[in-house]
Amino acid sequence: MKSIHLQKGYRLELVASEPMIHEPVAKAWDGNGRMYVAEMNTYMQDAEGTGEMNPVCTIKRLEDTNADGKMDKAIVFIDSLLLPRMILALNDPLLVNETNSNHIYSYRDTNGDGVADEKKLLTKKKNL
């Protein structure tokens, strides 16, 4: 953090780290202060990329439950993904794109347990 330069008046604080998250590649904040983190658990674990295309990556939802500015609760919001590359939190759904796909899916937690239980295809693009 010492090597990051910020404009005067700004500060940087660590809100989440391992072991709460593992191999993070993207994050998105929703309007309720929850942070979604895409984890590429299989990306380049060795020089051959062994197991890289196994759909075992996740997106975790992190929350600060005691209002101290640090994430203290993590739950796997979506599992069994293939190298998630894009996430975007909207009002309620989380939009997700995976490797080798031009599709964008909308995921929602409809029963309040913190885990996505609804998946809808939002856009389906043909390969260019």
MOPAC internal coordinates of N, CA, C and O (Angstrom, degrees):
PM7 1SCF
backbone

  N    0.0000 0     0.00 0     0.00 0    0    0    0
  C    1.4441 1     0.00 0     0.00 0    1    0    0
  C    1.5273 1   110.53 1     0.00 0    2    1    0
  O    1.2310 1   120.60 1   156.56 1    3    2    1
  N    1.3297 1   116.46 1   -23.44 1    3    2    1
  C    1.4613 1   119.05 1   179.43 1    5    3    2
  C    1.5223 1   111.92 1   -67.51 1    6    5    3
  O    1.2310 1   120.12 1   156.47 1    7    6    5
  N    1.3268 1   117.38 1   -23.53 1    7    6    5
  C    1.4552 1   119.91 1  -177.19 1    9    7    6
  C    1.5279 1   112.88 1   -87.50 1   10    9    7
  O    1.2310 1   119.53 1   177.04 1   11   10    9
  N    1.3141 1   118.49 1    -2.96 1   11   10    9
  C    1.4559 1   121.69 1   179.21 1   13   11   10
  C    1.5257 1   108.90 1   -91.64 1   14   13   11
  O    1.2310 1   121.12 1   -51.86 1   15   14   13
  N    1.3220 1   115.46 1   128.14 1   15   14   13
  C    1.4650 1   121.25 1  -178.77 1   17   15   14
  C    1.5226 1   108.87 1  -101.99 1   18   17   15
  O    1.2310 1   120.79 1   -50.35 1   19   18   17
  N    1.3145 1   116.10 1   129.65 1   19   18   17
  C    1.4552 1   122.12 1  -179.69 1   21   19   18
  C    1.5215 1   110.70 1  -120.79 1   22   21   19
  O    1.2310 1   121.27 1   -27.13 1   23   22   21
  N    1.3119 1   115.18 1   152.87 1   23   22   21
  C    1.4524 1   120.93 1   175.67 1   25   23   22
  C    1.5299 1   109.12 1   -65.24 1   26   25   23
  O    1.2310 1   120.61 1   -33.13 1   27   26   25
  N    1.3117 1   116.44 1   146.87 1   27   26   25
  C    1.4562 1   121.72 1   179.97 1   29   27   26
  C    1.5387 1   110.06 1   -53.20 1   30   29   27
  O    1.2310 1   121.16 1   -44.08 1   31   30   29
  N    1.3119 1   115.38 1   135.92 1   31   30   29
  C    1.4587 1   121.20 1  -179.80 1   33   31   30
  C    1.5193 1   113.80 1    97.47 1   34   33   31
  O    1.2310 1   120.23 1   169.70 1   35   34   33
  N    1.3254 1   117.17 1   -10.30 1   35   34   33
  C    1.4562 1   121.21 1   178.64 1   37   35   34
  C    1.5184 1   110.16 1  -106.06 1   38   37   35
  O    1.2310 1   120.90 1   -22.53 1   39   38   37
  N    1.3293 1   115.89 1   157.47 1   39   38   37
  C    1.4582 1   120.37 1   175.22 1   41   39   38
  C    1.5212 1   108.77 1  -141.08 1   42   41   39
  O    1.2310 1   120.79 1   -19.79 1   43   42   41
  N    1.3002 1   116.09 1   160.21 1   43   42   41
  C    1.4502 1   123.02 1  -177.77 1   45   43   42
  C    1.5200 1   108.21 1  -124.23 1   46   45   43
  O    1.2310 1   120.62 1   -48.54 1   47   46   45
  N    1.3222 1   116.43 1   131.46 1   47   46   45
  C    1.4578 1   121.04 1   178.67 1   49   47   46
  C    1.5199 1   109.60 1  -132.87 1   50   49   47
  O    1.2310 1   120.40 1   -36.34 1   51   50   49
  N    1.2978 1   116.85 1   143.66 1   51   50   49
  C    1.4551 1   122.78 1   176.15 1   53   51   50
  C    1.5280 1   108.78 1   -77.74 1   54   53   51
  O    1.2310 1   120.57 1   -55.44 1   55   54   53
  N    1.3359 1   116.51 1   124.56 1   55   54   53
  C    1.4673 1   119.89 1  -179.75 1   57   55   54
  C    1.5186 1   112.68 1  -110.19 1   58   57   55
  O    1.2310 1   120.03 1   160.91 1   59   58   57
  N    1.3438 1   117.54 1   -19.09 1   59   58   57
  C    1.4668 1   120.81 1   179.46 1   61   59   58
  C    1.5221 1   109.24 1  -157.28 1   62   61   59
  O    1.2310 1   120.94 1   -32.86 1   63   62   61
  N    1.3157 1   115.81 1   147.14 1   63   62   61
  C    1.4666 1   121.09 1   178.64 1   65   63   62
  C    1.5265 1   108.72 1  -157.38 1   66   65   63
  O    1.2310 1   121.17 1    -1.73 1   67   66   65
  N    1.3399 1   115.37 1   178.27 1   67   66   65
  C    1.4613 1   119.22 1   175.20 1   69   67   66
  C    1.5192 1   109.32 1   -62.31 1   70   69   67
  O    1.2310 1   118.40 1   -34.45 1   71   70   69
  N    1.2759 1   120.65 1   145.55 1   71   70   69
  C    1.4642 1   128.41 1     8.27 1   73   71   70
  C    1.5237 1   114.10 1   -89.99 1   74   73   71
  O    1.2310 1   119.54 1  -176.50 1   75   74   73
  N    1.3451 1   118.48 1     3.50 1   75   74   73
  C    1.4612 1   120.04 1  -179.96 1   77   75   74
  C    1.5233 1   111.80 1   -63.03 1   78   77   75
  O    1.2310 1   120.51 1   141.08 1   79   78   77
  N    1.3191 1   116.63 1   -38.92 1   79   78   77
  C    1.4571 1   121.91 1   175.96 1   81   79   78
  C    1.5214 1   108.47 1  -124.32 1   82   81   79
  O    1.2310 1   121.30 1   -24.18 1   83   82   81
  N    1.3285 1   115.11 1   155.82 1   83   82   81
  C    1.4601 1   120.55 1  -176.38 1   85   83   82
  C    1.5263 1   108.65 1  -140.47 1   86   85   83
  O    1.2310 1   120.06 1   -54.03 1   87   86   85
  N    1.3174 1   117.50 1   125.97 1   87   86   85
  C    1.4626 1   123.49 1   177.36 1   89   87   86
  C    1.5383 1   112.25 1    55.70 1   90   89   87
  O    1.2310 1   119.69 1  -127.37 1   91   90   89
  N    1.3372 1   118.20 1    52.63 1   91   90   89
  C    1.4656 1   120.21 1  -178.91 1   93   91   90
  C    1.5293 1   111.97 1   -71.90 1   94   93   91
  O    1.2310 1   120.86 1   -38.00 1   95   94   93
  N    1.3371 1   115.97 1   142.00 1   95   94   93
  C    1.4641 1   120.77 1   178.55 1   97   95   94
  C    1.5263 1   112.70 1  -128.75 1   98   97   95
  O    1.2310 1   119.90 1   160.54 1   99   98   97
  N    1.3156 1   117.80 1   -19.46 1   99   98   97
  C    1.4687 1   121.09 1   179.86 1  101   99   98
  C    1.5207 1   108.59 1  -154.75 1  102  101   99
  O    1.2310 1   121.30 1   -26.82 1  103  102  101
  N    1.3336 1   115.11 1   153.18 1  103  102  101
  C    1.4603 1   119.38 1   177.02 1  105  103  102
  C    1.5074 1   109.19 1  -142.49 1  106  105  103
  O    1.2310 1   121.38 1   -23.02 1  107  106  105
  N    1.3160 1   114.97 1   156.98 1  107  106  105
  C    1.4663 1   121.23 1   176.19 1  109  107  106
  C    1.5155 1   107.36 1  -150.04 1  110  109  107
  O    1.2310 1   120.73 1   -40.11 1  111  110  109
  N    1.3238 1   116.21 1   139.89 1  111  110  109
  C    1.4637 1   122.20 1   178.03 1  113  111  110
  C    1.5183 1   108.18 1  -103.38 1  114  113  111
  O    1.2310 1   120.29 1   -40.24 1  115  114  113
  N    1.3294 1   117.04 1   139.76 1  115  114  113
  C    1.4553 1   119.28 1   173.67 1  117  115  114
  C    1.5302 1   109.68 1   -97.42 1  118  117  115
  O    1.2310 1   120.25 1    -2.50 1  119  118  117
  N    1.3089 1   117.12 1   177.50 1  119  118  117
  C    1.4492 1   122.26 1  -176.47 1  121  119  118
  C    1.5163 1   114.36 1   -69.62 1  122  121  119
  O    1.2310 1   120.02 1   171.19 1  123  122  121
  N    1.3401 1   117.56 1    -8.81 1  123  122  121
  C    1.4642 1   122.26 1   178.93 1  125  123  122
  C    1.5230 1   112.34 1  -102.35 1  126  125  123
  O    1.2310 1   120.27 1  -169.39 1  127  126  125
  N    1.3417 1   117.09 1    10.61 1  127  126  125
  C    1.4557 1   120.86 1   178.15 1  129  127  126
  C    1.5215 1   114.33 1    80.54 1  130  129  127
  O    1.2310 1   120.33 1  -171.17 1  131  130  129
  N    1.3238 1   116.97 1     8.83 1  131  130  129
  C    1.4714 1   119.44 1   176.31 1  133  131  130
  C    1.5276 1   108.75 1   -84.61 1  134  133  131
  O    1.2310 1   121.01 1   -34.93 1  135  134  133
  N    1.3137 1   115.67 1   145.07 1  135  134  133
  C    1.4496 1   120.92 1  -179.30 1  137  135  134
  C    1.5233 1   109.15 1  -112.26 1  138  137  135
  O    1.2310 1   121.13 1   -50.93 1  139  138  137
  N    1.3164 1   115.44 1   129.07 1  139  138  137
  C    1.4574 1   121.88 1   175.89 1  141  139  138
  C    1.5212 1   107.34 1  -102.05 1  142  141  139
  O    1.2310 1   120.37 1   -48.07 1  143  142  141
  N    1.3335 1   116.90 1   131.93 1  143  142  141
  C    1.4595 1   121.76 1  -176.67 1  145  143  142
  C    1.5194 1   109.08 1  -126.30 1  146  145  143
  O    1.2310 1   120.86 1   -58.41 1  147  146  145
  N    1.3352 1   115.96 1   121.59 1  147  146  145
  C    1.4671 1   121.38 1   175.45 1  149  147  146
  C    1.5225 1   108.15 1   -83.45 1  150  149  147
  O    1.2310 1   120.97 1   -51.56 1  151  150  149
  N    1.3217 1   115.75 1   128.44 1  151  150  149
  C    1.4651 1   121.87 1  -179.70 1  153  151  150
  C    1.5299 1   109.88 1  -114.31 1  154  153  151
  O    1.2310 1   120.63 1   -58.22 1  155  154  153
  N    1.3194 1   116.40 1   121.78 1  155  154  153
  C    1.4659 1   121.92 1   175.13 1  157  155  154
  C    1.5188 1   108.03 1   -97.28 1  158  157  155
  O    1.2310 1   120.54 1  -100.12 1  159  158  157
  N    1.3045 1   116.56 1    79.88 1  159  158  157
  C    1.4625 1   122.29 1  -174.74 1  161  159  158
  C    1.5194 1   114.13 1   -69.63 1  162  161  159
  O    1.2310 1   120.11 1   166.31 1  163  162  161
  N    1.3280 1   117.39 1   -13.69 1  163  162  161
  C    1.4615 1   120.03 1  -177.57 1  165  163  162
  C    1.5199 1   113.41 1  -112.27 1  166  165  163
  O    1.2310 1   119.29 1   177.77 1  167  166  165
  N    1.3101 1   118.96 1    -2.23 1  167  166  165
  C    1.4644 1   120.95 1  -173.57 1  169  167  166
  C    1.5253 1   111.78 1   -70.79 1  170  169  167
  O    1.2310 1   120.76 1   -60.73 1  171  170  169
  N    1.3207 1   116.15 1   119.27 1  171  170  169
  C    1.4665 1   125.08 1   173.88 1  173  171  170
  C    1.5337 1   113.35 1    44.43 1  174  173  171
  O    1.2310 1   121.12 1  -122.94 1  175  174  173
  N    1.3099 1   115.46 1    57.06 1  175  174  173
  C    1.4621 1   119.97 1   176.75 1  177  175  174
  C    1.5272 1   111.52 1   -75.00 1  178  177  175
  O    1.2310 1   120.77 1   161.61 1  179  178  177
  N    1.3400 1   116.13 1   -18.39 1  179  178  177
  C    1.4604 1   121.60 1   171.55 1  181  179  178
  C    1.5302 1   107.76 1  -150.22 1  182  181  179
  O    1.2310 1   120.17 1    -4.13 1  183  182  181
  N    1.3334 1   117.28 1   175.87 1  183  182  181
  C    1.4635 1   121.95 1  -174.82 1  185  183  182
  C    1.5227 1   112.87 1   -63.76 1  186  185  183
  O    1.2310 1   119.63 1   156.52 1  187  186  185
  N    1.3095 1   118.31 1   -23.48 1  187  186  185
  C    1.4643 1   122.16 1  -179.66 1  189  187  186
  C    1.5284 1   112.70 1   -89.90 1  190  189  187
  O    1.2310 1   119.98 1   170.66 1  191  190  189
  N    1.3065 1   117.65 1    -9.34 1  191  190  189
  C    1.4677 1   120.81 1  -177.39 1  193  191  190
  C    1.5212 1   111.99 1    71.53 1  194  193  191
  O    1.2310 1   120.26 1  -148.12 1  195  194  193
  N    1.3103 1   117.11 1    31.88 1  195  194  193
  C    1.4578 1   122.33 1  -178.81 1  197  195  194
  C    1.5286 1   111.52 1   -55.19 1  198  197  195
  O    1.2310 1   120.74 1   -53.05 1  199  198  197
  N    1.3158 1   116.18 1   126.95 1  199  198  197
  C    1.4587 1   121.91 1   176.76 1  201  199  198
  C    1.5147 1   115.26 1    73.92 1  202  201  199
  O    1.2310 1   120.53 1  -174.47 1  203  202  201
  N    1.3181 1   116.59 1     5.53 1  203  202  201
  C    1.4563 1   120.23 1  -174.38 1  205  203  202
  C    1.5341 1   113.18 1   -59.20 1  206  205  203
  O    1.2310 1   119.94 1   145.71 1  207  206  205
  N    1.3196 1   117.73 1   -34.29 1  207  206  205
  C    1.4593 1   121.15 1  -176.16 1  209  207  206
  C    1.5310 1   113.12 1   -92.45 1  210  209  207
  O    1.2310 1   120.11 1  -164.27 1  211  210  209
  N    1.3168 1   117.39 1    15.73 1  211  210  209
  C    1.4628 1   120.74 1   174.18 1  213  211  210
  C    1.5264 1   108.70 1   -79.98 1  214  213  211
  O    1.2310 1   120.02 1   -49.06 1  215  214  213
  N    1.3296 1   117.58 1   130.94 1  215  214  213
  C    1.4699 1   120.14 1  -178.12 1  217  215  214
  C    1.5333 1   112.11 1   -80.13 1  218  217  215
  O    1.2310 1   120.84 1  -106.94 1  219  218  217
  N    1.3231 1   116.00 1    73.06 1  219  218  217
  C    1.4676 1   120.53 1  -178.10 1  221  219  218
  C    1.5357 1   112.32 1  -126.43 1  222  221  219
  O    1.2310 1   120.59 1  -166.57 1  223  222  221
  N    1.3254 1   116.48 1    13.43 1  223  222  221
  C    1.4631 1   120.22 1   179.15 1  225  223  222
  C    1.5263 1   109.63 1   -81.24 1  226  225  223
  O    1.2310 1   120.75 1   -16.01 1  227  226  225
  N    1.3316 1   116.17 1   163.99 1  227  226  225
  C    1.4592 1   121.01 1  -174.40 1  229  227  226
  C    1.5268 1   111.83 1  -135.70 1  230  229  227
  O    1.2310 1   122.00 1   -14.56 1  231  230  229
  N    1.3050 1   113.77 1   165.44 1  231  230  229
  C    1.4563 1   121.99 1   164.74 1  233  231  230
  C    1.5163 1   105.63 1  -123.82 1  234  233  231
  O    1.2310 1   121.07 1   -57.14 1  235  234  233
  N    1.3225 1   115.56 1   122.86 1  235  234  233
  C    1.4585 1   120.57 1   179.64 1  237  235  234
  C    1.5215 1   110.16 1  -101.16 1  238  237  235
  O    1.2310 1   121.29 1   -31.26 1  239  238  237
  N    1.3222 1   115.13 1   148.74 1  239  238  237
  C    1.4592 1   121.99 1   173.13 1  241  239  238
  C    1.5184 1   107.57 1  -108.52 1  242  241  239
  O    1.2310 1   120.66 1   -59.40 1  243  242  241
  N    1.3323 1   116.35 1   120.60 1  243  242  241
  C    1.4619 1   122.25 1  -178.58 1  245  243  242
  C    1.5209 1   109.56 1  -108.72 1  246  245  243
  O    1.2310 1   121.12 1   -36.07 1  247  246  245
  N    1.3297 1   115.46 1   143.93 1  247  246  245
  C    1.4637 1   120.74 1   179.86 1  249  247  246
  C    1.5241 1   110.35 1  -136.25 1  250  249  247
  O    1.2310 1   121.57 1   -29.30 1  251  250  249
  N    1.3142 1   114.61 1   150.70 1  251  250  249
  C    1.4616 1   122.79 1   171.68 1  253  251  250
  C    1.5255 1   106.05 1  -102.36 1  254  253  251
  O    1.2310 1   120.49 1   -82.01 1  255  254  253
  N    1.3284 1   116.68 1    97.99 1  255  254  253
  C    1.4678 1   120.28 1  -173.45 1  257  255  254
  C    1.5283 1   113.85 1   -84.78 1  258  257  255
  O    1.2310 1   120.12 1   164.94 1  259  258  257
  N    1.3458 1   117.37 1   -15.06 1  259  258  257
  C    1.4669 1   118.97 1  -178.32 1  261  259  258
  C    1.5299 1   112.73 1  -115.41 1  262  261  259
  O    1.2310 1   120.31 1  -167.24 1  263  262  261
  N    1.3223 1   117.02 1    12.76 1  263  262  261
  C    1.4720 1   123.77 1   174.09 1  265  263  262
  C    1.5332 1   114.17 1    57.62 1  266  265  263
  O    1.2310 1   120.33 1  -144.94 1  267  266  265
  N    1.3425 1   116.97 1    35.06 1  267  266  265
  C    1.4658 1   119.67 1   176.99 1  269  267  266
  C    1.5293 1   112.56 1   -98.83 1  270  269  267
  O    1.2310 1   120.31 1  -176.19 1  271  270  269
  N    1.3380 1   117.01 1     3.81 1  271  270  269
  C    1.4576 1   120.81 1   179.20 1  273  271  270
  C    1.5112 1   114.46 1    87.41 1  274  273  271
  O    1.2310 1   119.83 1  -178.12 1  275  274  273
  N    1.3178 1   117.92 1     1.88 1  275  274  273
  C    1.4730 1   123.13 1   178.97 1  277  275  274
  C    1.5254 1   109.51 1  -119.96 1  278  277  275
  O    1.2310 1   121.03 1   -40.53 1  279  278  277
  N    1.3133 1   115.64 1   139.47 1  279  278  277
  C    1.4577 1   119.67 1   177.19 1  281  279  278
  C    1.5255 1   108.62 1   -71.07 1  282  281  279
  O    1.2310 1   120.23 1   -50.82 1  283  282  281
  N    1.3299 1   117.17 1   129.18 1  283  282  281
  C    1.4618 1   120.24 1  -178.88 1  285  283  282
  C    1.5240 1   112.80 1  -126.94 1  286  285  283
  O    1.2310 1   120.30 1  -179.44 1  287  286  285
  N    1.3225 1   117.03 1     0.56 1  287  286  285
  C    1.4682 1   120.67 1   178.04 1  289  287  286
  C    1.5225 1   108.11 1  -134.88 1  290  289  287
  O    1.2310 1   120.71 1   -49.53 1  291  290  289
  N    1.3268 1   116.25 1   130.47 1  291  290  289
  C    1.4629 1   121.43 1   177.54 1  293  291  290
  C    1.5186 1   108.70 1  -132.66 1  294  293  291
  O    1.2310 1   121.15 1   -41.45 1  295  294  293
  N    1.3182 1   115.41 1   138.55 1  295  294  293
  C    1.4556 1   121.36 1   177.16 1  297  295  294
  C    1.5288 1   107.51 1  -139.67 1  298  297  295
  O    1.2310 1   120.49 1   -35.11 1  299  298  297
  N    1.3124 1   116.66 1   144.89 1  299  298  297
  C    1.4561 1   120.14 1   176.32 1  301  299  298
  C    1.5265 1   107.35 1   -74.03 1  302  301  299
  O    1.2310 1   121.07 1   -70.52 1  303  302  301
  N    1.3268 1   115.55 1   109.48 1  303  302  301
  C    1.4551 1   121.96 1  -178.88 1  305  303  302
  C    1.5318 1   110.65 1   -77.66 1  306  305  303
  O    1.2310 1   120.63 1   137.64 1  307  306  305
  N    1.3379 1   116.40 1   -42.36 1  307  306  305
  C    1.4626 1   122.53 1   177.49 1  309  307  306
  C    1.5194 1   107.32 1  -138.00 1  310  309  307
  O    1.2310 1   120.46 1   -44.66 1  311  310  309
  N    1.3376 1   116.73 1   135.34 1  311  310  309
  C    1.4640 1   119.68 1   175.61 1  313  311  310
  C    1.5187 1   109.77 1  -123.35 1  314  313  311
  O    1.2310 1   120.95 1    -0.25 1  315  314  313
  N    1.3201 1   115.78 1   179.75 1  315  314  313
  C    1.4722 1   123.61 1   177.35 1  317  315  314
  C    1.5294 1   113.01 1    60.60 1  318  317  315
  O    1.2310 1   120.68 1  -140.16 1  319  318  317
  N    1.3198 1   116.30 1    39.84 1  319  318  317
  C    1.4627 1   121.01 1   178.47 1  321  319  318
  C    1.5207 1   110.84 1   -98.07 1  322  321  319
  O    1.2310 1   121.11 1   -23.97 1  323  322  321
  N    1.3373 1   115.49 1   156.03 1  323  322  321
  C    1.4555 1   121.96 1   175.84 1  325  323  322
  C    1.5258 1   108.41 1  -103.18 1  326  325  323
  O    1.2310 1   120.71 1   -82.23 1  327  326  325
  N    1.3029 1   116.24 1    97.77 1  327  326  325
  C    1.4610 1   123.41 1   176.07 1  329  327  326
  C    1.5335 1   112.24 1    43.13 1  330  329  327
  O    1.2310 1   119.75 1  -106.72 1  331  330  329
  N    1.3391 1   118.08 1    73.28 1  331  330  329
  C    1.4640 1   120.37 1   179.96 1  333  331  330
  C    1.5243 1   111.06 1   -62.79 1  334  333  331
  O    1.2310 1   120.52 1   -49.37 1  335  334  333
  N    1.3379 1   116.62 1   130.63 1  335  334  333
  C    1.4620 1   121.49 1  -173.67 1  337  335  334
  C    1.5169 1   114.28 1  -111.58 1  338  337  335
  O    1.2310 1   120.42 1   158.15 1  339  338  337
  N    1.3334 1   116.81 1   -21.85 1  339  338  337
  C    1.4589 1   119.47 1  -176.15 1  341  339  338
  C    1.5191 1   108.74 1  -142.62 1  342  341  339
  O    1.2310 1   120.81 1   -46.84 1  343  342  341
  N    1.3312 1   116.05 1   133.16 1  343  342  341
  C    1.4639 1   120.71 1   172.55 1  345  343  342
  C    1.5175 1   108.16 1  -136.74 1  346  345  343
  O    1.2310 1   121.20 1   -34.45 1  347  346  345
  N    1.3296 1   115.31 1   145.55 1  347  346  345
  C    1.4561 1   121.25 1   178.42 1  349  347  346
  C    1.5178 1   107.97 1  -148.22 1  350  349  347
  O    1.2310 1   120.73 1   -58.60 1  351  350  349
  N    1.3155 1   116.21 1   121.40 1  351  350  349
  C    1.4643 1   121.02 1   178.16 1  353  351  350
  C    1.5200 1   108.73 1   -87.52 1  354  353  351
  O    1.2310 1   120.80 1   -53.43 1  355  354  353
  N    1.3296 1   116.08 1   126.57 1  355  354  353
  C    1.4604 1   121.72 1   174.14 1  357  355  354
  C    1.5185 1   107.71 1  -107.64 1  358  357  355
  O    1.2310 1   119.39 1    17.13 1  359  358  357
  N    1.3256 1   118.78 1  -162.87 1  359  358  357
  C    1.4599 1   120.69 1  -179.10 1  361  359  358
  C    1.5213 1   112.03 1   -47.92 1  362  361  359
  O    1.2310 1   120.34 1   123.71 1  363  362  361
  N    1.2984 1   116.95 1   -56.29 1  363  362  361
  C    1.4563 1   121.16 1  -179.98 1  365  363  362
  C    1.5200 1   111.89 1  -122.91 1  366  365  363
  O    1.2310 1   119.17 1   132.34 1  367  366  365
  N    1.3251 1   119.19 1   -47.66 1  367  366  365
  C    1.4670 1   117.84 1  -176.53 1  369  367  366
  C    1.5272 1   113.00 1   -77.16 1  370  369  367
  O    1.2310 1   121.87 1   -18.15 1  371  370  369
  N    1.3251 1   114.02 1   161.85 1  371  370  369
  C    1.4551 1   122.63 1   171.04 1  373  371  370
  C    1.5165 1   106.44 1  -112.80 1  374  373  371
  O    1.2310 1   120.30 1   -55.54 1  375  374  373
  N    1.3300 1   117.04 1   124.46 1  375  374  373
  C    1.4574 1   121.06 1   178.54 1  377  375  374
  C    1.5151 1   108.85 1   -91.09 1  378  377  375
  O    1.2310 1   121.04 1   -42.95 1  379  378  377
  N    1.3405 1   115.62 1   137.05 1  379  378  377
  C    1.4667 1   121.02 1  -173.66 1  381  379  378
  C    1.5242 1   110.33 1  -138.21 1  382  381  379
  O    1.2310 1   120.85 1   -40.52 1  383  382  381
  N    1.3252 1   115.97 1   139.48 1  383  382  381
  C    1.4637 1   123.19 1   171.34 1  385  383  382
  C    1.5213 1   107.74 1  -126.36 1  386  385  383
  O    1.2310 1   120.92 1   -40.62 1  387  386  385
  N    1.3360 1   115.85 1   139.38 1  387  386  385
  C    1.4579 1   121.71 1   179.32 1  389  387  386
  C    1.5221 1   110.70 1  -112.18 1  390  389  387
  O    1.2310 1   121.00 1   -15.24 1  391  390  389
  N    1.3235 1   115.70 1   164.76 1  391  390  389
  C    1.4508 1   122.55 1   176.56 1  393  391  390
  C    1.5213 1   110.51 1   -59.85 1  394  393  391
  O    1.2310 1   121.04 1   -32.93 1  395  394  393
  N    1.3406 1   115.61 1   147.07 1  395  394  393
  C    1.4666 1   123.87 1   178.57 1  397  395  394
  C    1.5211 1   113.00 1    63.56 1  398  397  395
  O    1.2310 1   120.34 1  -153.86 1  399  398  397
  N    1.3194 1   116.96 1    26.14 1  399  398  397
  C    1.4615 1   121.43 1   179.02 1  401  399  398
  C    1.5211 1   109.57 1  -143.80 1  402  401  399
  O    1.2310 1   121.06 1   -40.15 1  403  402  401
  N    1.3119 1   115.57 1   139.85 1  403  402  401
  C    1.4637 1   120.69 1   172.62 1  405  403  402
  C    1.5194 1   110.68 1   -99.54 1  406  405  403
  O    1.2310 1   120.08 1  -173.93 1  407  406  405
  N    1.3172 1   117.45 1     6.07 1  407  406  405
  C    1.4567 1   122.54 1  -177.62 1  409  407  406
  C    1.5298 1   110.21 1   -85.52 1  410  409  407
  O    1.2310 1   121.41 1   -33.76 1  411  410  409
  N    1.3137 1   114.90 1   146.24 1  411  410  409
  C    1.4530 1   121.00 1   172.43 1  413  411  410
  C    1.5239 1   107.20 1  -118.61 1  414  413  411
  O    1.2310 1   121.59 1   -54.42 1  415  414  413
  N    1.3211 1   114.57 1   125.58 1  415  414  413
  C    1.4629 1   120.90 1  -179.55 1  417  415  414
  C    1.5225 1   110.03 1  -107.69 1  418  417  415
  O    1.2310 1   121.52 1   -31.13 1  419  418  417
  N    1.3172 1   114.70 1   148.87 1  419  418  417
  C    1.4520 1   122.95 1   175.09 1  421  419  418
  C    1.5251 1   107.60 1  -105.21 1  422  421  419
  O    1.2310 1   120.65 1   -54.67 1  423  422  421
  N    1.3279 1   116.37 1   125.33 1  423  422  421
  C    1.4673 1   122.02 1   179.27 1  425  423  422
  C    1.5258 1   108.85 1  -115.23 1  426  425  423
  O    1.2310 1   120.96 1   -40.43 1  427  426  425
  N    1.3393 1   115.77 1   139.57 1  427  426  425
  C    1.4701 1   120.82 1   178.01 1  429  427  426
  C    1.5223 1   110.01 1  -139.00 1  430  429  427
  O    1.2310 1   121.81 1   -28.90 1  431  430  429
  N    1.3180 1   114.13 1   151.10 1  431  430  429
  C    1.4655 1   122.45 1   170.30 1  433  431  430
  C    1.5227 1   105.72 1   -99.98 1  434  433  431
  O    1.2310 1   120.37 1   -72.87 1  435  434  433
  N    1.3277 1   116.90 1   107.13 1  435  434  433
  C    1.4658 1   119.59 1  -174.98 1  437  435  434
  C    1.5219 1   113.68 1   -93.76 1  438  437  435
  O    1.2310 1   120.06 1   167.31 1  439  438  437
  N    1.3397 1   117.50 1   -12.69 1  439  438  437
  C    1.4733 1   118.88 1  -177.17 1  441  439  438
  C    1.5296 1   113.55 1  -115.08 1  442  441  439
  O    1.2310 1   119.96 1  -174.26 1  443  442  441
  N    1.3358 1   117.69 1     5.74 1  443  442  441
  C    1.4570 1   121.31 1   173.34 1  445  443  442
  C    1.5131 1   116.75 1    78.29 1  446  445  443
  O    1.2310 1   119.67 1  -165.27 1  447  446  445
  N    1.3401 1   118.24 1    14.73 1  447  446  445
  C    1.4666 1   119.17 1  -179.72 1  449  447  446
  C    1.5291 1   113.16 1   -91.89 1  450  449  447
  O    1.2310 1   120.15 1  -178.91 1  451  450  449
  N    1.3490 1   117.32 1     1.09 1  451  450  449
  C    1.4572 1   120.78 1   177.89 1  453  451  450
  C    1.5095 1   114.98 1    88.59 1  454  453  451
  O    1.2310 1   120.36 1   178.80 1  455  454  453
  N    1.3395 1   116.93 1    -1.20 1  455  454  453
  C    1.4594 1   122.50 1  -178.69 1  457  455  454
  C    1.5277 1   108.67 1  -115.32 1  458  457  455
  O    1.2310 1   120.56 1   -46.11 1  459  458  457
  N    1.3200 1   116.53 1   133.89 1  459  458  457
  C    1.4627 1   119.68 1   178.84 1  461  459  458
  C    1.5244 1   109.83 1   -64.89 1  462  461  459
  O    1.2310 1   120.72 1   -52.94 1  463  462  461
  N    1.3163 1   116.24 1   127.06 1  463  462  461
  C    1.4639 1   120.17 1   177.91 1  465  463  462
  C    1.5270 1   111.68 1  -123.65 1  466  465  463
  O    1.2310 1   120.57 1  -175.56 1  467  466  465
  N    1.3256 1   116.52 1     4.44 1  467  466  465
  C    1.4557 1   121.35 1   176.26 1  469  467  466
  C    1.5235 1   108.29 1  -129.56 1  470  469  467
  O    1.2310 1   120.80 1   -50.44 1  471  470  469
  N    1.3305 1   116.08 1   129.56 1  471  470  469
  C    1.4624 1   122.15 1   178.28 1  473  471  470
  C    1.5216 1   107.65 1  -130.98 1  474  473  471
  O    1.2310 1   120.73 1   -56.17 1  475  474  473
  N    1.3518 1   116.20 1   123.83 1  475  474  473
  C    1.4485 1   121.14 1   179.15 1  477  475  474
  C    1.5181 1   109.28 1  -129.18 1  478  477  475
  O    1.2310 1   121.01 1   -41.08 1  479  478  477
  N    1.3230 1   115.68 1   138.92 1  479  478  477
  C    1.4525 1   120.75 1   174.63 1  481  479  478
  C    1.5251 1   108.22 1   -72.63 1  482  481  479
  O    1.2310 1   120.62 1   -58.66 1  483  482  481
  N    1.3292 1   116.43 1   121.34 1  483  482  481
  C    1.4562 1   120.87 1  -177.72 1  485  483  482
  C    1.5262 1   110.21 1   -94.79 1  486  485  483
  O    1.2310 1   120.13 1   130.95 1  487  486  485
  N    1.3267 1   117.35 1   -49.05 1  487  486  485
  C    1.4671 1   121.89 1   177.36 1  489  487  486
  C    1.5113 1   109.63 1  -137.69 1  490  489  487
  O    1.2310 1   121.59 1   -35.71 1  491  490  489
  N    1.2978 1   114.56 1   144.29 1  491  490  489
  C    1.4666 1   120.95 1   177.69 1  493  491  490
  C    1.5269 1   106.87 1  -130.97 1  494  493  491
  O    1.2310 1   121.31 1   -70.40 1  495  494  493
  N    1.3166 1   115.09 1   109.60 1  495  494  493
  C    1.4537 1   119.32 1  -178.27 1  497  495  494
  C    1.5261 1   109.40 1  -105.97 1  498  497  495
  O    1.2310 1   121.44 1   -34.66 1  499  498  497
  N    1.3066 1   114.86 1   145.34 1  499  498  497
  C    1.4597 1   120.53 1   175.16 1  501  499  498
  C    1.5208 1   108.72 1   -75.89 1  502  501  499
  O    1.2310 1   120.98 1   -27.80 1  503  502  501
  N    1.3262 1   115.73 1   152.20 1  503  502  501
  C    1.4648 1   119.66 1   176.93 1  505  503  502
  C    1.5180 1   109.53 1   -62.53 1  506  505  503
  O    1.2310 1   120.83 1   -38.30 1  507  506  505
  N    1.3078 1   116.02 1   141.70 1  507  506  505
  C    1.4684 1   120.58 1  -179.92 1  509  507  506
  C    1.4933 1   110.74 1   -82.83 1  510  509  507
  O    1.2310 1   120.10 1   180.00 1  511  510  509

